[in-house]
């Protein structure tokens, strides 16, 4: 029996109840907000545009031009990504200064402020408040998507780190699904309710402030960053139970000794550290691919496919809710499978299935009019693509960002990963309409190439991290480089390095 198998067998199969509740407390006011704010803005599109038009007419005694209205609306929607980028750039620094839990709690200030501004936009007649509110809600989301995975990855035992880390993806998809449901006409999707709908972002923030204070700070942060041995011991007992805390404490102690005297790295310092070059390249590519792999294109085409399949226009929002439900199901499924199958199998399998769906979707869109059956095949491709994304790339990417780095470089890695993710999100939102306009259904061939390149990179470079401590993962990268060096210069610069 090797060390990994022994560790896996020594751990309990089910997480401590306190650990599960801590994950839920972090998620409800964390990445849930990210998913919720992405989807909730879609339902009141027409109503907000009417509000802008009416406000403009009262203010300037003239109708706003179509181009002006489109510009203002696109600003309201897209400025969320700029807020997210800003949040990702400061999230790691905050997590070092006030702690992982402290940052999550403090971050709720932005959620309350955003809800207040967007709720006041209608009664005050100031559509500018929507722009500011969306930017602040993006700031909240950027911080949470940077810090929540950090917190979850550090509070989980090694054998359950994958399943607990999937809480990030589960709450994102749960937020998307909830936003879609709340935006239905039967709930808050009517015209008179849209200011209330946009203000509901304060509810998850309130719930987190109510629940999260009952749970401890990250044990790794307490011991490695703050030197609080007693606090770390209490946190481990609460989160893992008395029987299982000793082994985790030993792992944390080993990491602290290994990092003795080292300060938390800044994002730009990661590029200067040769020992981290492949880890840094990996998170940059995987986070960029998470936005550029075609998932946004699928959602863009979903409405068209549903309409072609004969679904009445007024029923399409319900079909869209089905896509959100699909993501939730796959996130939960991935959470159950990740510590059995491993990270590498799931993320490569997800991208492989997405590549196949790109081919099939291109064919079904090309021959949409050939047979009454083809639109239904397109609908199957939509759901299959979403399922494939949720099964691998949607969930595993954040977990790998946690696992490929040790304590002193992990916050900086999340700042870098978050910046790449949000920049790619903004880029695809800006460029994607032109790709569709120029290539039409053949745009999925571009995403096919991206998926295939990512599969090759993961196969050649990314190691399996299941049931391994952070130090073991780092050592595997280093030993793999030494084994695979084809040639190096006199200073030791590695010129050829692969890690399988």
C-alpha positions as CSV (number, residue, x, y, z in Angstrom):
1,X,0.0,0.0,0.0
2,X,1.5,3.4,-0.9
3,X,1.2,6.6,1.1
4,X,-1.6,8.0,-1.0
5,X,-3.7,4.8,-0.6
6,X,-3.0,4.7,3.1
7,X,-4.1,8.3,3.5
8,X,-7.2,7.8,1.5
9,X,-8.2,4.8,3.5
10,X,-7.5,6.4,6.9
11,X,-10.0,9.2,6.2
12,X,-13.7,9.0,6.8
13,X,-15.7,8.7,3.6
14,X,-18.3,11.3,4.7
15,X,-17.4,14.9,5.7
16,X,-18.1,16.2,9.2
17,X,-21.5,17.9,9.5
18,X,-19.8,21.1,10.6
19,X,-17.6,21.1,7.5
20,X,-20.6,20.7,5.2
21,X,-22.3,23.6,7.0
22,X,-19.2,25.8,6.7
23,X,-19.1,25.1,2.9
24,X,-22.8,26.1,2.6
25,X,-22.2,29.2,4.7
26,X,-19.3,30.3,2.6
27,X,-21.1,29.5,-0.7
28,X,-24.4,31.1,-0.1
29,X,-22.9,34.6,0.1
30,X,-19.9,33.7,-2.1
31,X,-20.0,32.3,-5.6
32,X,-23.8,31.9,-5.4
33,X,-23.8,35.7,-5.8
34,X,-21.7,35.4,-9.0
35,X,-24.1,32.9,-10.6
36,X,-27.2,34.8,-9.4
37,X,-26.1,38.2,-10.8
38,X,-25.1,36.7,-14.1
39,X,-28.6,35.2,-14.7
40,X,-31.0,37.6,-12.9
41,X,-30.2,40.5,-15.2
42,X,-31.7,38.6,-18.2
43,X,-35.4,38.6,-17.1
44,X,-36.0,42.3,-16.8
45,X,-34.1,43.3,-20.0
46,X,-37.1,44.9,-21.8
47,X,-38.4,46.6,-18.6
48,X,-35.0,48.2,-17.8
49,X,-34.7,49.4,-21.4
50,X,-38.2,51.0,-21.1
51,X,-37.1,52.6,-17.8
52,X,-34.0,54.1,-19.5
53,X,-36.1,55.3,-22.4
54,X,-38.7,57.0,-20.2
55,X,-36.1,58.5,-17.9
56,X,-34.2,59.9,-20.9
57,X,-37.4,61.4,-22.3
58,X,-38.3,63.2,-19.0
59,X,-34.7,64.4,-18.5
60,X,-33.9,65.6,-22.1
61,X,-37.4,65.9,-23.7
62,X,-36.3,63.7,-26.5
63,X,-36.3,59.9,-27.3
64,X,-33.0,58.2,-26.9
65,X,-31.6,56.7,-30.1
66,X,-31.5,52.9,-30.6
67,X,-27.8,52.9,-30.6
68,X,-27.7,55.0,-27.4
69,X,-30.1,52.6,-25.7
70,X,-28.1,49.6,-26.8
71,X,-24.9,51.2,-25.5
72,X,-26.4,52.0,-22.1
73,X,-27.9,48.5,-21.7
74,X,-24.7,46.7,-22.8
75,X,-22.8,48.9,-20.3
76,X,-25.1,47.8,-17.5
77,X,-24.6,44.2,-18.4
78,X,-20.9,44.2,-19.2
79,X,-19.6,46.5,-16.4
80,X,-20.3,43.5,-14.1
81,X,-17.2,41.9,-15.6
82,X,-15.0,44.9,-15.0
83,X,-16.2,44.9,-11.4
84,X,-15.3,41.2,-11.2
85,X,-11.9,41.9,-12.6
86,X,-11.3,44.6,-10.0
87,X,-12.5,42.2,-7.2
88,X,-10.3,39.4,-8.4
89,X,-7.2,41.8,-8.3
90,X,-7.8,42.7,-4.6
91,X,-9.4,39.5,-3.3
92,X,-6.1,37.7,-2.7
93,X,-4.6,40.7,-0.9
94,X,-7.6,41.0,1.4
95,X,-7.5,37.2,2.1
96,X,-3.9,37.6,3.4
97,X,-4.6,40.7,5.5
98,X,-8.0,39.9,7.1
99,X,-8.2,36.1,6.5
100,X,-10.3,34.0,4.2
101,X,-13.4,34.0,6.4
102,X,-12.9,37.7,7.2
103,X,-12.8,38.6,3.6
104,X,-16.0,36.7,2.8
105,X,-17.8,38.5,5.6
106,X,-16.5,41.9,4.7
107,X,-17.4,41.3,1.0
108,X,-21.1,41.4,1.9
109,X,-20.8,45.2,2.3
110,X,-20.6,45.4,-1.5
111,X,-23.6,43.1,-1.9
112,X,-25.8,45.3,0.3
113,X,-24.5,48.5,-1.4
114,X,-25.2,47.1,-4.9
115,X,-28.7,46.0,-3.9
116,X,-29.5,49.4,-2.4
117,X,-28.3,51.3,-5.5
118,X,-30.1,49.1,-8.0
119,X,-33.3,49.2,-5.9
120,X,-33.2,53.0,-5.7
121,X,-32.6,53.5,-9.4
122,X,-36.4,53.3,-10.3
123,X,-37.8,55.6,-7.6
124,X,-35.1,58.2,-8.1
125,X,-35.2,58.0,-11.9
126,X,-31.4,57.5,-12.1
127,X,-30.4,54.7,-14.5
128,X,-26.8,55.6,-13.6
129,X,-27.4,53.8,-10.3
130,X,-27.9,50.6,-12.2
131,X,-24.4,50.9,-13.8
132,X,-22.8,51.7,-10.4
133,X,-24.7,48.9,-8.7
134,X,-23.8,46.3,-11.3
135,X,-20.1,47.3,-11.1
136,X,-20.3,46.9,-7.3
137,X,-22.1,43.5,-7.6
138,X,-19.3,42.5,-10.0
139,X,-16.7,43.6,-7.4
140,X,-18.5,41.4,-4.8
141,X,-18.5,38.5,-7.2
142,X,-14.8,38.9,-8.1
143,X,-13.8,38.8,-4.5
144,X,-16.0,35.8,-3.7
145,X,-14.9,33.7,-6.7
146,X,-11.3,34.4,-5.7
147,X,-11.5,33.8,-1.9
148,X,-14.3,31.2,-1.5
149,X,-12.4,28.4,-3.3
150,X,-9.3,29.4,-1.3
151,X,-11.3,29.0,1.9
152,X,-13.0,25.7,0.9
153,X,-9.7,24.2,-0.3
154,X,-8.0,25.0,3.0
155,X,-10.7,23.8,5.4
156,X,-11.2,20.4,3.7
157,X,-9.3,17.3,4.6
158,X,-7.0,16.0,1.8
159,X,-9.2,13.0,0.9
160,X,-12.3,15.3,0.5
161,X,-10.7,18.4,-0.9
162,X,-12.1,17.7,-4.4
163,X,-15.7,17.2,-3.2
164,X,-15.6,20.2,-0.9
165,X,-13.9,22.3,-3.5
166,X,-16.8,21.5,-5.8
167,X,-18.9,23.7,-3.5
168,X,-17.7,26.6,-5.6
169,X,-19.2,25.3,-8.8
170,X,-22.3,24.0,-7.1
171,X,-23.1,27.4,-5.7
172,X,-22.3,29.1,-9.0
173,X,-24.8,26.9,-10.9
174,X,-27.2,27.1,-8.0
175,X,-27.1,30.9,-8.3
176,X,-27.7,30.8,-12.0
177,X,-30.6,28.4,-11.6
178,X,-32.1,30.5,-8.8
179,X,-31.8,33.7,-10.8
180,X,-33.6,32.1,-13.7
181,X,-36.4,30.8,-11.5
182,X,-36.9,34.1,-9.6
183,X,-37.0,35.9,-12.9
184,X,-40.0,33.9,-14.2
185,X,-43.2,35.9,-14.5
186,X,-44.9,33.9,-11.8
187,X,-42.4,35.3,-9.3
188,X,-40.5,38.6,-9.7
189,X,-40.4,38.6,-13.5
190,X,-43.3,41.1,-14.0
191,X,-42.5,44.7,-15.0
192,X,-43.4,46.3,-11.7
193,X,-41.1,44.0,-9.7
194,X,-37.8,44.5,-11.6
195,X,-36.3,46.9,-9.0
196,X,-37.1,44.3,-6.3
197,X,-35.7,41.5,-8.5
198,X,-32.3,43.3,-8.8
199,X,-32.2,44.1,-5.1
200,X,-32.6,40.5,-4.0
201,X,-28.8,40.1,-4.1
202,X,-28.9,41.3,-0.5
203,X,-30.7,38.1,0.7
204,X,-27.7,35.7,0.3
205,X,-25.4,38.3,1.8
206,X,-27.7,38.5,4.9
207,X,-27.8,34.7,5.2
208,X,-24.0,34.5,5.1
209,X,-23.6,37.2,7.8
210,X,-26.1,35.2,9.9
211,X,-24.4,31.8,9.5
212,X,-20.6,32.0,8.6
213,X,-19.5,33.7,11.9
214,X,-20.3,30.4,13.7
215,X,-17.6,28.6,11.8
216,X,-13.8,29.0,12.1
217,X,-11.2,30.7,9.9
218,X,-9.1,28.5,7.6
219,X,-6.8,26.3,9.8
220,X,-3.9,26.7,7.3
221,X,-4.3,30.5,7.5
222,X,-4.3,30.4,11.3
223,X,-1.2,28.3,11.6
224,X,1.0,29.2,8.6
225,X,0.1,32.9,8.2
226,X,-0.8,33.9,11.8
227,X,1.1,31.3,13.9
228,X,-2.0,30.6,15.9
229,X,-1.5,27.0,17.0
230,X,-4.4,26.9,19.4
231,X,-6.8,28.5,16.9
232,X,-5.7,26.0,14.2
233,X,-6.3,23.1,16.6
234,X,-9.8,24.3,17.6
235,X,-10.7,24.9,13.9
236,X,-9.5,21.4,12.9
237,X,-11.5,19.8,15.7
238,X,-14.7,21.7,14.7
239,X,-14.3,21.1,11.0
240,X,-12.9,17.5,10.9
241,X,-13.8,16.0,14.2
242,X,-11.4,15.0,17.0
243,X,-10.5,11.7,15.4
244,X,-9.4,13.1,12.1
245,X,-7.6,16.4,13.0
246,X,-4.2,15.0,13.9
247,X,-3.2,13.9,10.4
248,X,-4.3,17.2,8.8
249,X,-2.4,19.1,11.5
250,X,0.8,17.2,10.6
251,X,0.4,18.1,6.9
252,X,-0.1,21.8,7.8
253,X,2.9,21.6,10.1
254,X,5.1,20.1,7.3
255,X,3.9,22.9,4.9
256,X,4.6,25.6,7.5
257,X,8.2,24.2,8.1
258,X,8.8,24.0,4.3
259,X,7.7,27.7,3.9
260,X,9.5,29.0,7.0
261,X,10.7,32.5,6.4
262,X,8.9,32.9,3.2
263,X,6.4,35.8,2.7
264,X,3.2,35.7,0.7
265,X,3.9,36.2,-2.9
266,X,2.5,38.9,-5.1
267,X,1.0,37.9,-8.5
268,X,3.9,39.3,-10.5
269,X,6.3,37.4,-8.4
270,X,4.8,34.1,-9.5
271,X,6.2,34.8,-13.0
272,X,9.7,35.3,-11.6
273,X,9.7,31.9,-9.8
274,X,11.0,29.3,-12.1
275,X,9.8,26.5,-9.8
276,X,6.2,27.6,-10.5
277,X,6.3,28.3,-14.2
278,X,4.3,25.3,-15.2
279,X,1.7,25.8,-12.5
280,X,1.3,29.4,-13.5
281,X,1.0,28.5,-17.2
282,X,-1.6,25.8,-16.3
283,X,-3.9,28.1,-14.3
284,X,-3.7,30.8,-17.0
285,X,-4.6,28.4,-19.8
286,X,-7.3,26.6,-17.9
287,X,-9.0,29.8,-16.6
288,X,-8.9,31.4,-20.1
289,X,-10.3,28.2,-21.6
290,X,-13.1,28.1,-19.1
291,X,-14.6,31.2,-20.8
292,X,-13.4,30.6,-24.3
293,X,-14.5,27.0,-24.7
294,X,-17.9,27.7,-26.3
295,X,-20.2,27.6,-23.2
296,X,-21.2,31.3,-23.8
297,X,-21.9,30.4,-27.5
298,X,-24.2,27.6,-26.5
299,X,-26.2,29.9,-24.3
300,X,-26.4,32.4,-27.1
301,X,-27.8,29.8,-29.5
302,X,-30.1,28.1,-26.9
303,X,-33.0,30.5,-27.5
304,X,-32.8,30.1,-31.3
305,X,-32.6,26.3,-31.0
306,X,-35.6,26.2,-28.6
307,X,-37.6,28.3,-31.0
308,X,-36.7,26.1,-34.0
309,X,-37.7,23.1,-32.0
310,X,-41.3,24.4,-31.8
311,X,-41.2,25.8,-28.2
312,X,-43.5,28.9,-28.0
313,X,-41.7,32.1,-27.4
314,X,-43.4,32.7,-24.0
315,X,-42.3,29.2,-22.9
316,X,-38.6,29.6,-23.8
317,X,-37.7,31.0,-20.4
318,X,-38.9,27.7,-18.8
319,X,-36.6,25.8,-21.2
320,X,-33.8,28.1,-20.2
321,X,-34.4,27.2,-16.6
322,X,-33.9,23.6,-17.7
323,X,-30.3,24.5,-18.8
324,X,-29.7,25.9,-15.4
325,X,-31.0,22.7,-13.8
326,X,-28.6,20.7,-16.0
327,X,-25.6,22.7,-14.7
328,X,-26.7,22.1,-11.1
329,X,-27.1,18.4,-11.7
330,X,-23.6,18.0,-13.3
331,X,-22.0,20.1,-10.6
332,X,-23.4,17.8,-7.9
333,X,-22.4,14.8,-10.0
334,X,-18.9,16.0,-10.4
335,X,-18.7,16.6,-6.6
336,X,-19.6,13.0,-6.0
337,X,-17.2,11.6,-8.6
338,X,-14.1,13.9,-8.3
339,X,-12.5,12.1,-5.4
340,X,-13.2,8.7,-7.0
341,X,-12.1,9.3,-10.6
342,X,-9.7,12.2,-10.0
343,X,-9.3,15.7,-11.4
344,X,-7.5,14.8,-14.6
345,X,-10.0,12.2,-15.8
346,X,-13.0,14.5,-15.2
347,X,-11.6,17.7,-16.8
348,X,-10.1,15.8,-19.8
349,X,-13.4,13.9,-20.2
350,X,-15.4,17.1,-20.0
351,X,-13.4,18.8,-22.7
352,X,-13.5,15.7,-24.9
353,X,-17.3,15.5,-24.7
354,X,-17.5,19.3,-25.4
355,X,-15.3,18.8,-28.5
356,X,-17.6,16.1,-29.8
357,X,-20.7,18.3,-29.1
358,X,-19.0,21.2,-31.1
359,X,-18.8,18.9,-34.1
360,X,-22.4,17.6,-33.7
361,X,-23.8,21.1,-33.0
362,X,-22.1,22.5,-36.1
363,X,-23.7,19.8,-38.2
364,X,-27.2,20.1,-36.7
365,X,-27.2,23.9,-37.2
366,X,-25.9,23.6,-40.8
367,X,-28.7,21.1,-41.7
368,X,-31.4,22.7,-39.4
369,X,-34.0,22.7,-42.2
370,X,-33.2,19.3,-43.6
371,X,-35.6,17.4,-41.3
372,X,-38.1,18.2,-38.5
373,X,-35.9,15.9,-36.3
374,X,-32.7,18.1,-36.6
375,X,-33.9,20.9,-34.3
376,X,-34.5,18.4,-31.6
377,X,-31.0,17.0,-32.1
378,X,-29.7,20.5,-31.7
379,X,-31.6,20.8,-28.4
380,X,-29.9,17.6,-27.3
381,X,-26.5,19.1,-28.2
382,X,-27.3,22.2,-26.1
383,X,-28.0,20.1,-23.0
384,X,-25.1,17.7,-23.7
385,X,-22.6,20.5,-24.0
386,X,-23.8,22.1,-20.7
387,X,-23.6,18.7,-19.0
388,X,-20.1,18.2,-20.3
389,X,-19.0,21.6,-19.2
390,X,-20.4,21.1,-15.7
391,X,-18.9,17.7,-15.4
392,X,-15.3,18.8,-15.8
393,X,-14.1,22.3,-16.8
394,X,-16.8,24.1,-14.8
395,X,-15.9,22.6,-11.5
396,X,-12.4,21.2,-11.6
397,X,-10.6,24.3,-12.8
398,X,-11.0,26.2,-9.5
399,X,-9.9,23.1,-7.5
400,X,-6.7,22.8,-9.5
401,X,-5.9,26.5,-8.8
402,X,-6.1,25.6,-5.1
403,X,-4.1,22.4,-5.3
404,X,-1.2,23.4,-7.6
405,X,0.1,26.0,-5.1
406,X,1.3,26.1,-1.5
407,X,0.2,28.6,1.1
408,X,2.5,31.5,0.4
409,X,1.7,31.5,-3.4
410,X,-2.0,30.4,-3.4
411,X,-3.7,33.8,-2.8
412,X,-1.6,35.4,-5.6
413,X,-2.4,32.4,-7.8
414,X,-6.1,33.1,-7.3
415,X,-5.7,36.8,-8.1
416,X,-4.0,35.8,-11.3
417,X,-6.5,33.1,-12.2
418,X,-9.4,35.4,-11.4
419,X,-8.0,38.2,-13.5
420,X,-7.5,35.9,-16.4
421,X,-11.0,34.5,-16.0
422,X,-12.7,37.8,-15.8
423,X,-10.6,39.3,-18.7
424,X,-11.6,36.3,-20.8
425,X,-15.2,36.8,-19.8
426,X,-15.1,40.4,-20.9
427,X,-13.2,39.5,-24.1
428,X,-15.6,36.8,-25.2
429,X,-18.6,39.2,-24.5
430,X,-16.9,41.8,-26.7
431,X,-15.7,39.7,-29.5
432,X,-18.2,36.8,-29.6
433,X,-21.0,38.7,-31.5
434,X,-18.5,39.4,-34.3
435,X,-17.4,35.7,-34.4
436,X,-21.0,34.6,-34.8
437,X,-21.7,37.3,-37.4
438,X,-18.7,36.2,-39.4
439,X,-18.7,32.4,-39.0
440,X,-22.3,31.8,-38.0
441,X,-22.7,28.1,-37.0
442,X,-19.1,27.4,-37.9
443,X,-18.0,29.4,-34.9
444,X,-18.1,26.1,-33.0
445,X,-15.1,24.9,-35.0
446,X,-13.1,27.6,-33.3
447,X,-14.2,26.3,-29.9
448,X,-13.5,22.7,-31.1
449,X,-9.8,23.7,-31.7
450,X,-9.6,25.3,-28.2
451,X,-11.1,22.2,-26.5
452,X,-8.7,19.9,-28.3
453,X,-5.6,22.0,-27.5
454,X,-6.6,22.1,-23.8
455,X,-7.0,18.3,-23.8
456,X,-3.5,17.8,-25.2
457,X,-2.0,20.3,-22.7
458,X,-3.7,18.6,-19.7
459,X,-2.6,15.2,-20.8
460,X,1.0,16.3,-21.2
461,X,1.5,18.7,-18.3
462,X,-1.1,18.5,-15.5
463,X,-0.5,15.7,-12.9
464,X,-3.3,13.9,-11.0
465,X,-3.7,15.7,-7.6
466,X,-6.3,13.4,-6.0
467,X,-5.4,12.4,-2.3
468,X,-2.1,14.3,-2.4
469,X,-1.1,17.1,0.0
470,X,-0.1,20.5,-1.4
471,X,3.6,19.7,-0.8
472,X,3.4,16.3,-2.6
473,X,1.8,18.0,-5.6
474,X,4.5,20.6,-5.7
475,X,7.2,18.0,-5.3
476,X,5.6,16.0,-8.2
477,X,5.9,19.0,-10.5
478,X,9.6,19.4,-9.5
479,X,10.5,15.7,-9.8
480,X,8.7,15.4,-13.0
481,X,10.7,18.3,-14.4
482,X,13.9,16.7,-13.4
483,X,12.9,13.4,-15.0
484,X,11.7,14.9,-18.2
485,X,14.5,17.5,-18.9
486,X,15.6,17.1,-22.4
487,X,18.3,19.8,-22.1
488,X,19.0,22.8,-20.0
489,X,21.3,25.8,-20.0
490,X,24.2,26.3,-17.6
491,X,22.0,28.3,-15.2
492,X,19.6,25.4,-14.9
493,X,16.8,26.9,-17.1
494,X,14.6,24.0,-18.2
495,X,14.0,24.0,-21.9
496,X,11.9,20.9,-22.3
497,X,9.6,19.8,-19.5
498,X,6.5,17.6,-19.5
499,X,4.6,16.2,-16.6
500,X,2.3,13.2,-17.1
